[in-house]
């Protein structure tokens, strides 16, 4: 996606967001509710209650960009709310936009170890 470089972080606002909000309303939501800087260049993605609309807000050098995708049929498999915001990678964002779940049922869990013994 345009503007999504290797160092760019992607944040999903979990749960439903009132997407009648435009750039200013979404930027205020990022700053107030998530205590993140809307001017950071990172991407902030929001989904509506019916899970048919996603908006992505990001700052690009000299102004805000607002990207939107609306589904005519089906719904996004937007993650359920356990926290207010979830940081994901570009690959995971594309998975969600294509209708896939972030953690498919039955996938292997990610384990970390301190040593091999």
The first five atom37 places (N, CA, C, CB, O) and aatype in JSON, in Angstrom:
{
  "aatype": [20, 20, 20, 20, 20, 20, 20, 20, 20, 20, 20, 20, 20, 20, 20, 20, 20, 20, 20, 20, 20, 20, 20, 20, 20, 20, 20, 20, 20, 20, 20, 20, 20, 20, 20, 20, 20, 20, 20, 20, 20, 20, 20, 20, 20, 20, 20, 20, 20, 20, 20, 20, 20, 20, 20, 20, 20, 20, 20, 20, 20, 20, 20, 20, 20, 20, 20, 20, 20, 20, 20, 20, 20, 20, 20, 20, 20, 20, 20, 20, 20, 20, 20, 20, 20, 20, 20, 20, 20, 20, 20, 20, 20, 20, 20, 20, 20, 20, 20, 20, 20, 20, 20, 20, 20, 20, 20, 20, 20, 20, 20, 20, 20, 20, 20, 20, 20],
  "atom_mask": [
    [1, 1, 1, 1, 1],
    [1, 1, 1, 1, 1],
    [1, 1, 1, 1, 1],
    [1, 1, 1, 1, 1],
    [1, 1, 1, 1, 1],
    [1, 1, 1, 1, 1],
    [1, 1, 1, 1, 1],
    [1, 1, 1, 1, 1],
    [1, 1, 1, 1, 1],
    [1, 1, 1, 1, 1],
    [1, 1, 1, 1, 1],
    [1, 1, 1, 1, 1],
    [1, 1, 1, 1, 1],
    [1, 1, 1, 1, 1],
    [1, 1, 1, 1, 1],
    [1, 1, 1, 1, 1],
    [1, 1, 1, 1, 1],
    [1, 1, 1, 1, 1],
    [1, 1, 1, 1, 1],
    [1, 1, 1, 1, 1],
    [1, 1, 1, 1, 1],
    [1, 1, 1, 1, 1],
    [1, 1, 1, 1, 1],
    [1, 1, 1, 1, 1],
    [1, 1, 1, 1, 1],
    [1, 1, 1, 1, 1],
    [1, 1, 1, 1, 1],
    [1, 1, 1, 1, 1],
    [1, 1, 1, 1, 1],
    [1, 1, 1, 1, 1],
    [1, 1, 1, 1, 1],
    [1, 1, 1, 1, 1],
    [1, 1, 1, 1, 1],
    [1, 1, 1, 1, 1],
    [1, 1, 1, 1, 1],
    [1, 1, 1, 1, 1],
    [1, 1, 1, 1, 1],
    [1, 1, 1, 1, 1],
    [1, 1, 1, 1, 1],
    [1, 1, 1, 1, 1],
    [1, 1, 1, 1, 1],
    [1, 1, 1, 1, 1],
    [1, 1, 1, 1, 1],
    [1, 1, 1, 1, 1],
    [1, 1, 1, 1, 1],
    [1, 1, 1, 1, 1],
    [1, 1, 1, 1, 1],
    [1, 1, 1, 1, 1],
    [1, 1, 1, 1, 1],
    [1, 1, 1, 1, 1],
    [1, 1, 1, 1, 1],
    [1, 1, 1, 1, 1],
    [1, 1, 1, 1, 1],
    [1, 1, 1, 1, 1],
    [1, 1, 1, 1, 1],
    [1, 1, 1, 1, 1],
    [1, 1, 1, 1, 1],
    [1, 1, 1, 1, 1],
    [1, 1, 1, 1, 1],
    [1, 1, 1, 1, 1],
    [1, 1, 1, 1, 1],
    [1, 1, 1, 1, 1],
    [1, 1, 1, 1, 1],
    [1, 1, 1, 1, 1],
    [1, 1, 1, 1, 1],
    [1, 1, 1, 1, 1],
    [1, 1, 1, 1, 1],
    [1, 1, 1, 1, 1],
    [1, 1, 1, 1, 1],
    [1, 1, 1, 1, 1],
    [1, 1, 1, 1, 1],
    [1, 1, 1, 1, 1],
    [1, 1, 1, 1, 1],
    [1, 1, 1, 1, 1],
    [1, 1, 1, 1, 1],
    [1, 1, 1, 1, 1],
    [1, 1, 1, 1, 1],
    [1, 1, 1, 1, 1],
    [1, 1, 1, 1, 1],
    [1, 1, 1, 1, 1],
    [1, 1, 1, 1, 1],
    [1, 1, 1, 1, 1],
    [1, 1, 1, 1, 1],
    [1, 1, 1, 1, 1],
    [1, 1, 1, 1, 1],
    [1, 1, 1, 1, 1],
    [1, 1, 1, 1, 1],
    [1, 1, 1, 1, 1],
    [1, 1, 1, 1, 1],
    [1, 1, 1, 1, 1],
    [1, 1, 1, 1, 1],
    [1, 1, 1, 1, 1],
    [1, 1, 1, 1, 1],
    [1, 1, 1, 1, 1],
    [1, 1, 1, 1, 1],
    [1, 1, 1, 1, 1],
    [1, 1, 1, 1, 1],
    [1, 1, 1, 1, 1],
    [1, 1, 1, 1, 1],
    [1, 1, 1, 1, 1],
    [1, 1, 1, 1, 1],
    [1, 1, 1, 1, 1],
    [1, 1, 1, 1, 1],
    [1, 1, 1, 1, 1],
    [1, 1, 1, 1, 1],
    [1, 1, 1, 1, 1],
    [1, 1, 1, 1, 1],
    [1, 1, 1, 1, 1],
    [1, 1, 1, 1, 1],
    [1, 1, 1, 1, 1],
    [1, 1, 1, 1, 1],
    [1, 1, 1, 1, 1],
    [1, 1, 1, 1, 1],
    [1, 1, 1, 1, 1],
    [1, 1, 1, 1, 1],
    [1, 1, 1, 1, 1],
    [1, 1, 1, 1, 1]
  ],
  "atom_positions": [
    [[0.84, -1.18, 0.0], [0.0, 0.0, 0.0], [0.89, 1.24, 0.0], [-0.96, 0.0, 1.22], [1.98, 1.23, 0.57]],
    [[0.43, 2.28, -0.62], [1.2, 3.52, -0.74], [1.4, 4.13, 0.64], [0.48, 4.51, -1.67], [0.46, 4.24, 1.42]],
    [[2.63, 4.54, 0.94], [2.92, 5.2, 2.2], [3.24, 4.27, 3.35], [1.79, 6.06, 2.57], [3.55, 4.73, 4.44]],
    [[3.16, 2.97, 3.12], [3.41, 2.01, 4.19], [4.82, 1.47, 4.03], [2.37, 0.85, 4.19], [5.05, 0.5, 3.32]],
    [[5.77, 2.12, 4.72], [7.17, 1.72, 4.63], [7.49, 0.7, 5.72], [8.11, 2.94, 4.74], [6.65, 0.41, 6.57]],
    [[8.69, 0.18, 5.69], [9.09, -0.88, 6.62], [8.98, -0.44, 8.08], [10.52, -1.31, 6.32], [8.63, -1.25, 8.93]],
    [[9.27, 0.81, 8.39], [9.23, 1.28, 9.77], [7.88, 1.77, 10.24], [10.21, 2.36, 9.95], [7.73, 2.17, 11.4]],
    [[6.9, 1.74, 9.38], [5.58, 2.23, 9.73], [4.83, 1.21, 10.58], [4.77, 2.57, 8.47], [4.77, 0.03, 10.23]],
    [[4.28, 1.66, 11.67], [3.46, 0.8, 12.52], [2.0, 0.93, 12.11], [3.65, 1.15, 14.03], [1.58, 1.98, 11.61]],
    [[1.24, -0.12, 12.34], [-0.19, -0.13, 12.02], [-0.94, -0.44, 13.31], [-0.53, -1.17, 10.89], [-0.64, -1.42, 13.99]],
    [[-1.9, 0.4, 13.64], [-2.7, 0.21, 14.84], [-4.16, 0.02, 14.45], [-2.55, 1.42, 15.81], [-4.72, 0.82, 13.7]],
    [[-4.77, -1.05, 14.94], [-6.19, -1.3, 14.73], [-6.95, -0.85, 15.96], [-6.47, -2.8, 14.42], [-6.65, -1.26, 17.08]],
    [[-7.95, 0.01, 15.75], [-8.84, 0.4, 16.84], [-9.88, -0.7, 16.97], [-9.51, 1.81, 16.58], [-10.76, -0.84, 16.12]],
    [[-9.78, -1.48, 18.04], [-10.65, -2.63, 18.19], [-12.05, -2.21, 18.59], [-10.08, -3.61, 19.21], [-12.25, -1.14, 19.18]],
    [[-13.01, -3.06, 18.27], [-14.4, -2.71, 18.53], [-14.9, -1.81, 17.41], [-14.56, -2.03, 19.91], [-14.23, -1.63, 16.39]],
    [[-16.07, -1.26, 17.61], [-16.7, -0.42, 16.59], [-16.37, 1.05, 16.82], [-18.22, -0.63, 16.59], [-16.32, 1.53, 17.95]],
    [[-16.16, 1.75, 15.72], [-15.92, 3.19, 15.74], [-16.99, 3.86, 14.9], [-14.48, 3.55, 15.22], [-17.36, 3.34, 13.85]],
    [[-17.49, 5.0, 15.34], [-18.45, 5.77, 14.56], [-17.71, 6.38, 13.37], [-19.15, 6.88, 15.44], [-16.99, 7.37, 13.54]],
    [[-17.87, 5.81, 12.19], [-17.11, 6.26, 11.03], [-17.79, 7.4, 10.28], [-16.89, 5.1, 10.1], [-17.46, 7.67, 9.13]],
    [[-18.75, 8.06, 10.93], [-19.2, 9.34, 10.39], [-18.13, 10.39, 10.65], [-20.56, 9.77, 11.01], [-18.14, 11.47, 10.07]],
    [[-17.2, 10.04, 11.56], [-16.07, 10.94, 11.84], [-15.2, 11.05, 10.6], [-15.24, 10.42, 13.06], [-15.02, 10.09, 9.85]],
    [[-14.67, 12.23, 10.4], [-13.73, 12.44, 9.29], [-12.32, 12.54, 9.87], [-14.09, 13.73, 8.47], [-12.06, 12.05, 10.97]],
    [[-11.43, 13.16, 9.15], [-10.03, 13.23, 9.55], [-9.85, 13.82, 10.95], [-9.25, 14.06, 8.55], [-9.16, 13.22, 11.78]],
    [[-10.45, 14.95, 11.22], [-10.26, 15.61, 12.52], [-10.78, 14.75, 13.66], [-10.95, 16.96, 12.53], [-10.11, 14.64, 14.69]],
    [[-11.95, 14.16, 13.51], [-12.52, 13.33, 14.56], [-11.69, 12.08, 14.83], [-13.93, 12.94, 14.21], [-11.5, 11.7, 15.98]],
    [[-11.21, 11.45, 13.77], [-10.39, 10.25, 13.95], [-9.03, 10.6, 14.55], [-10.2, 9.53, 12.61], [-8.51, 9.85, 15.37]],
    [[-8.44, 11.73, 14.14], [-7.16, 12.17, 14.71], [-7.31, 12.46, 16.2], [-6.63, 13.42, 13.97], [-6.42, 12.11, 16.99]],
    [[-8.4, 13.09, 16.59], [-8.65, 13.33, 18.02], [-8.82, 12.03, 18.78], [-9.88, 14.21, 18.2], [-8.36, 11.91, 19.92]],
    [[-9.47, 11.05, 18.18], [-9.63, 9.74, 18.8], [-8.28, 9.07, 19.03], [-10.51, 8.85, 17.93], [-8.05, 8.49, 20.09]],
    [[-7.39, 9.15, 18.05], [-6.05, 8.58, 18.18], [-5.31, 9.24, 19.33], [-5.25, 8.75, 16.86], [-4.7, 8.56, 20.16]],
    [[-5.36, 10.56, 19.39], [-4.61, 11.3, 20.41], [-5.2, 11.12, 21.81], [-4.56, 12.78, 20.05], [-4.47, 10.91, 22.78]],
    [[-6.53, 11.21, 21.93], [-7.16, 11.19, 23.25], [-7.36, 9.78, 23.8], [-8.49, 11.89, 23.19], [-6.98, 9.51, 24.94]],
    [[-7.93, 8.9, 23.02], [-8.28, 7.57, 23.53], [-7.09, 6.62, 23.54], [-9.4, 6.98, 22.71], [-6.95, 5.82, 24.47]],
    [[-6.25, 6.7, 22.52], [-5.14, 5.75, 22.41], [-3.82, 6.33, 22.89], [-5.01, 5.29, 21.0], [-2.82, 5.62, 22.95]],
    [[-3.81, 7.61, 23.22], [-2.61, 8.34, 23.64], [-1.43, 8.09, 22.7], [-2.23, 7.94, 25.07], [-0.3, 7.85, 23.15]],
    [[-1.7, 8.15, 21.41], [-0.67, 8.05, 20.37], [-0.7, 9.33, 19.54], [-0.89, 6.78, 19.46], [-1.71, 10.04, 19.54]],
    [[0.37, 9.62, 18.86], [0.43, 10.82, 18.03], [-0.11, 10.54, 16.63], [1.88, 11.36, 17.95], [0.42, 9.68, 15.92]],
    [[-1.15, 11.25, 16.25], [-1.71, 11.11, 14.91], [-0.75, 11.64, 13.84], [-3.06, 11.84, 14.82], [-0.91, 11.33, 12.66]],
    [[0.24, 12.42, 14.26], [1.21, 13.01, 13.34], [2.46, 12.15, 13.16], [1.61, 14.39, 13.82], [3.42, 12.59, 12.54]],
    [[2.45, 10.95, 13.71], [3.63, 10.08, 13.72], [3.96, 9.47, 12.36], [3.44, 8.99, 14.72], [5.08, 9.02, 12.14]],
    [[3.0, 9.44, 11.45], [3.2, 8.75, 10.17], [2.75, 7.31, 10.23], [4.66, 8.81, 9.77], [2.7, 6.63, 9.2]],
    [[2.41, 6.82, 11.43], [1.9, 5.46, 11.55], [0.45, 5.42, 11.08], [2.02, 4.96, 13.01], [-0.22, 6.45, 11.0]],
    [[-0.02, 4.23, 10.78], [-1.37, 4.05, 10.26], [-2.32, 3.65, 11.37], [-1.39, 3.0, 9.13], [-1.98, 2.82, 12.22]],
    [[-3.53, 4.23, 11.36], [-4.56, 3.95, 12.35], [-5.81, 3.5, 11.61], [-4.84, 5.2, 13.26], [-6.39, 4.26, 10.82]],
    [[-6.23, 2.26, 11.87], [-7.37, 1.69, 11.15], [-8.57, 1.55, 12.07], [-6.99, 0.32, 10.55], [-8.44, 1.17, 13.24]],
    [[-9.74, 1.85, 11.53], [-10.99, 1.85, 12.28], [-12.04, 1.08, 11.48], [-11.48, 3.3, 12.59], [-12.0, 1.07, 10.25]],
    [[-12.97, 0.43, 12.17], [-14.03, -0.32, 11.52], [-15.38, 0.08, 12.12], [-13.79, -1.87, 11.66], [-15.47, 0.38, 13.32]],
    [[-16.42, 0.09, 11.3], [-17.74, 0.47, 11.8], [-18.42, -0.7, 12.52], [-18.63, 0.97, 10.65], [-17.91, -1.82, 12.52]],
    [[-19.57, -0.43, 13.11], [-20.3, -1.42, 13.9], [-20.74, -2.62, 13.06], [-21.52, -0.78, 14.54], [-20.68, -3.75, 13.53]],
    [[-21.17, -2.37, 11.83], [-21.64, -3.47, 10.96], [-20.48, -4.24, 10.32], [-22.55, -2.92, 9.87], [-20.7, -5.25, 9.66]],
    [[-19.24, -3.75, 10.5], [-18.03, -4.35, 9.95], [-18.04, -4.41, 8.43], [-17.85, -5.75, 10.51], [-17.56, -5.37, 7.82]],
    [[-18.6, -3.38, 7.82], [-18.62, -3.28, 6.36], [-17.74, -2.14, 5.84], [-20.03, -3.09, 5.87], [-17.57, -1.99, 4.63]],
    [[-17.19, -1.34, 6.74], [-16.41, -0.17, 6.35], [-15.16, -0.06, 7.22], [-17.26, 1.11, 6.47], [-15.23, -0.17, 8.44]],
    [[-14.02, 0.17, 6.57], [-12.76, 0.41, 7.26], [-12.2, 1.74, 6.77], [-11.73, -0.75, 7.03], [-12.2, 2.01, 5.57]],
    [[-11.74, 2.56, 7.7], [-11.03, 3.79, 7.37], [-9.65, 3.71, 7.98], [-11.8, 5.06, 7.88], [-9.47, 3.24, 9.11]],
    [[-8.66, 4.17, 7.22], [-7.27, 4.22, 7.69], [-6.79, 5.66, 7.6], [-6.35, 3.26, 6.85], [-6.86, 6.29, 6.54]],
    [[-6.3, 6.16, 8.72], [-5.81, 7.54, 8.82], [-4.3, 7.51, 9.02], [-6.5, 8.3, 9.98], [-3.79, 6.73, 9.82]],
    [[-3.59, 8.37, 8.27], [-2.16, 8.51, 8.51], [-1.7, 9.89, 8.03], [-1.37, 7.39, 7.8], [-2.31, 10.51, 7.16]],
    [[-0.6, 10.34, 8.63], [0.03, 11.61, 8.28], [1.09, 11.35, 7.24], [0.64, 12.31, 9.54], [1.93, 10.46, 7.42]],
    [[1.07, 12.1, 6.14], [2.04, 11.93, 5.07], [2.72, 13.26, 4.78], [1.36, 11.37, 3.79], [2.2, 14.07, 4.02]],
    [[3.86, 13.49, 5.37], [4.74, 14.64, 5.2], [4.1, 15.98, 5.51], [5.25, 14.67, 3.83], [4.6, 16.7, 6.37]],
    [[3.01, 16.36, 4.83], [2.46, 17.7, 5.03], [0.94, 17.7, 5.16], [2.85, 18.59, 3.88], [0.3, 18.75, 5.05]],
    [[0.35, 16.54, 5.4], [-1.1, 16.49, 5.58], [-1.59, 15.08, 5.86], [-1.79, 17.04, 4.35], [-0.88, 14.1, 5.66]],
    [[-2.82, 15.02, 6.33], [-3.44, 13.73, 6.63], [-3.96, 13.07, 5.36], [-4.56, 13.91, 7.65], [-4.41, 13.74, 4.43]],
    [[-3.9, 11.75, 5.35], [-4.52, 10.94, 4.31], [-5.57, 10.08, 4.97], [-3.46, 10.07, 3.53], [-5.37, 9.56, 6.07]],
    [[-6.7, 9.92, 4.3], [-7.77, 9.07, 4.8], [-8.14, 8.1, 3.69], [-9.0, 9.91, 5.26], [-8.63, 8.5, 2.63]],
    [[-7.91, 6.82, 3.96], [-8.18, 5.75, 3.01], [-9.41, 5.01, 3.51], [-6.95, 4.77, 2.85], [-9.58, 4.83, 4.71]],
    [[-10.26, 4.58, 2.59], [-11.51, 3.92, 2.98], [-11.79, 2.73, 2.09], [-12.68, 4.89, 2.94], [-11.55, 2.77, 0.88]],
    [[-12.3, 1.65, 2.69], [-12.77, 0.5, 1.93], [-14.13, 0.11, 2.46], [-11.76, -0.7, 2.01], [-14.31, -0.1, 3.66]],
    [[-15.11, 0.01, 1.55], [-16.46, -0.39, 1.92], [-16.81, -1.68, 1.2], [-17.49, 0.72, 1.57], [-16.66, -1.78, -0.02]],
    [[-17.26, -2.66, 1.95], [-17.67, -3.93, 1.37], [-19.14, -3.86, 0.96], [-17.43, -5.09, 2.35], [-19.97, -3.35, 1.71]],
    [[-19.44, -4.35, -0.21], [-20.83, -4.38, -0.68], [-21.54, -5.64, -0.19], [-20.88, -4.31, -2.21], [-22.75, -5.63, 0.02]],
    [[-20.78, -6.72, -0.01], [-21.31, -7.97, 0.54], [-20.27, -8.48, 1.53], [-21.6, -9.03, -0.59], [-19.09, -8.13, 1.44]],
    [[-20.71, -9.3, 2.49], [-19.84, -9.87, 3.49], [-19.41, -8.81, 4.51], [-18.61, -10.5, 2.84], [-19.86, -7.67, 4.45]],
    [[-18.55, -9.21, 5.44], [-18.07, -8.3, 6.48], [-16.59, -8.54, 6.73], [-18.87, -8.49, 7.79], [-16.04, -9.59, 6.4]],
    [[-15.95, -7.54, 7.32], [-14.56, -7.7, 7.74], [-14.54, -8.56, 9.0], [-13.89, -6.31, 8.0], [-15.46, -8.49, 9.82]],
    [[-13.52, -9.35, 9.15], [-13.33, -10.13, 10.38], [-12.45, -9.31, 11.32], [-12.69, -11.55, 10.07], [-11.28, -9.63, 11.56]],
    [[-13.04, -8.26, 11.83], [-12.33, -7.31, 12.68], [-12.11, -7.93, 14.05], [-13.11, -5.97, 12.8], [-13.04, -8.52, 14.61]],
    [[-10.92, -7.82, 14.61], [-10.64, -8.43, 15.92], [-11.59, -7.91, 17.0], [-9.2, -8.16, 16.33], [-11.97, -6.73, 17.02]],
    [[-11.96, -8.81, 17.89], [-12.83, -8.44, 19.0], [-12.04, -7.64, 20.03], [-13.46, -9.69, 19.66], [-10.81, -7.69, 20.06]],
    [[-12.75, -6.92, 20.85], [-12.13, -6.02, 21.81], [-11.62, -6.76, 23.04], [-13.1, -4.95, 22.22], [-12.42, -7.29, 23.82]],
    [[-10.32, -6.8, 23.22], [-9.7, -7.22, 24.47], [-8.93, -6.04, 25.04], [-8.76, -8.45, 24.26], [-8.79, -5.89, 26.26]],
    [[-8.44, -5.21, 24.14], [-7.78, -3.95, 24.48], [-8.37, -2.92, 23.52], [-6.19, -4.05, 24.36], [-9.12, -3.27, 22.61]],
    [[-8.02, -1.65, 23.72], [-8.57, -0.62, 22.84], [-7.9, -0.57, 21.47], [-8.45, 0.73, 23.5], [-8.54, -0.28, 20.46]],
    [[-6.59, -0.87, 21.45], [-5.84, -0.76, 20.21], [-4.87, -1.92, 20.12], [-5.09, 0.61, 20.12], [-4.31, -2.36, 21.12]],
    [[-4.68, -2.41, 18.91], [-3.8, -3.55, 18.67], [-2.79, -3.17, 17.59], [-4.61, -4.82, 18.26], [-3.18, -2.74, 16.51]],
    [[-1.51, -3.33, 17.88], [-0.48, -3.06, 16.88], [-0.27, -4.31, 16.04], [0.84, -2.6, 17.54], [-0.05, -5.4, 16.57]],
    [[-0.33, -4.15, 14.72], [-0.13, -5.27, 13.79], [0.85, -4.84, 12.71], [-1.48, -5.73, 13.16], [1.21, -3.66, 12.63]],
    [[1.29, -5.76, 11.91], [2.17, -5.45, 10.79], [1.37, -5.21, 9.51], [3.18, -6.58, 10.58], [0.15, -5.39, 9.48]],
    [[2.07, -4.81, 8.47], [1.42, -4.55, 7.19], [0.74, -5.81, 6.65], [2.44, -4.03, 6.16], [-0.35, -5.74, 6.09]],
    [[1.4, -6.95, 6.83], [0.82, -8.21, 6.35], [-0.51, -8.51, 7.03], [1.8, -9.36, 6.59], [-1.46, -8.93, 6.37]],
    [[-0.58, -8.29, 8.34], [-1.81, -8.55, 9.07], [-2.92, -7.57, 8.65], [-1.56, -8.44, 10.57], [-4.08, -7.96, 8.55]],
    [[-2.55, -6.31, 8.4], [-3.54, -5.35, 7.91], [-4.12, -5.82, 6.58], [-2.92, -3.95, 7.76], [-5.34, -5.78, 6.39]],
    [[-3.27, -6.25, 5.68], [-3.76, -6.73, 4.38], [-4.64, -7.97, 4.55], [-2.57, -7.06, 3.46], [-5.62, -8.14, 3.82]],
    [[-4.3, -8.84, 5.5], [-5.14, -10.0, 5.76], [-6.54, -9.58, 6.17], [-4.51, -10.88, 6.85], [-7.53, -10.11, 5.67]],
    [[-6.63, -8.63, 7.08], [-7.94, -8.16, 7.56], [-8.71, -7.52, 6.41], [-7.77, -7.15, 8.72], [-9.92, -7.74, 6.28]],
    [[-8.04, -6.72, 5.57], [-8.72, -6.07, 4.46], [-9.2, -7.05, 3.4], [-7.8, -5.06, 3.82], [-10.13, -6.77, 2.65]],
    [[-8.55, -8.22, 3.34], [-8.97, -9.27, 2.4], [-10.0, -10.22, 2.99], [-7.76, -10.06, 1.95], [-10.45, -11.15, 2.32]],
    [[-10.38, -9.99, 4.25], [-11.43, -10.8, 4.85], [-10.95, -11.97, 5.67], [-12.31, -11.29, 3.8], [-11.75, -12.82, 6.06]],
    [[-9.66, -12.04, 5.94], [-9.13, -13.14, 6.74], [-9.05, -12.73, 8.21], [-7.74, -13.56, 6.23], [-9.01, -11.54, 8.55]],
    [[-9.04, -13.73, 9.08], [-8.87, -13.48, 10.5], [-7.39, -13.32, 10.81], [-9.48, -14.62, 11.33], [-6.54, -13.94, 10.17]],
    [[-7.09, -12.48, 11.79], [-5.68, -12.3, 12.18], [-5.09, -13.57, 12.76], [-5.55, -11.17, 13.18], [-3.96, -13.94, 12.43]],
    [[-5.83, -14.24, 13.6], [-5.38, -15.49, 14.18], [-6.4, -16.55, 13.78], [-5.24, -15.4, 15.75], [-7.42, -16.73, 14.44]],
    [[-6.11, -17.27, 12.69], [-7.06, -18.3, 12.26], [-7.22, -19.36, 13.34], [-6.6, -18.95, 10.93], [-6.29, -19.66, 14.08]],
    [[-8.39, -19.92, 13.4], [-8.64, -20.98, 14.37], [-7.78, -22.18, 14.03], [-10.15, -21.37, 14.4], [-7.7, -22.59, 12.87]],
    [[-7.15, -22.73, 15.02], [-6.34, -23.91, 14.81], [-4.89, -23.63, 14.42], [-6.95, -24.74, 13.79], [-4.12, -24.56, 14.22]],
    [[-4.51, -22.35, 14.31], [-3.13, -22.03, 13.95], [-2.21, -22.33, 15.14], [-2.99, -20.54, 13.51], [-2.66, -22.33, 16.29]],
    [[-0.96, -22.56, 14.86], [0.01, -22.8, 15.92], [0.22, -21.52, 16.73], [1.35, -23.29, 15.34], [0.24, -20.42, 16.18]],
    [[0.38, -21.69, 18.02], [0.68, -20.55, 18.87], [2.14, -20.2, 18.71], [0.34, -20.86, 20.35], [2.97, -21.04, 18.36]],
    [[2.46, -18.93, 18.97], [3.85, -18.47, 18.9], [4.47, -18.65, 20.28], [3.93, -16.97, 18.44], [3.97, -18.08, 21.26]],
    [[5.52, -19.42, 20.37], [6.21, -19.67, 21.63], [7.59, -19.01, 21.6], [6.34, -21.19, 21.9], [8.25, -19.0, 20.56]],
    [[8.0, -18.49, 22.72], [9.35, -17.95, 22.83], [10.06, -18.69, 23.96], [9.34, -16.41, 23.08], [9.45, -19.0, 24.99]],
    [[11.33, -18.96, 23.77], [12.13, -19.69, 24.73], [13.37, -18.89, 25.09], [12.51, -21.08, 24.19], [13.87, -18.1, 24.28]],
    [[13.86, -19.11, 26.3], [15.1, -18.46, 26.73], [16.32, -19.26, 26.34], [15.08, -18.25, 28.22], [17.39, -18.69, 26.11]],
    [[16.18, -20.57, 26.26], [17.31, -21.42, 25.86], [16.77, -22.7, 25.22], [18.23, -21.75, 27.1], [15.56, -22.95, 25.25]],
    [[17.66, -23.5, 24.66], [17.2, -24.72, 24.02], [17.1, -25.87, 25.02], [18.15, -25.1, 22.88], [16.64, -26.95, 24.65]],
    [[17.52, -25.67, 26.26], [17.45, -26.72, 27.3], [16.4, -26.41, 28.31], [18.78, -26.89, 27.99], [16.2, -27.17, 29.26]]
  ]
}
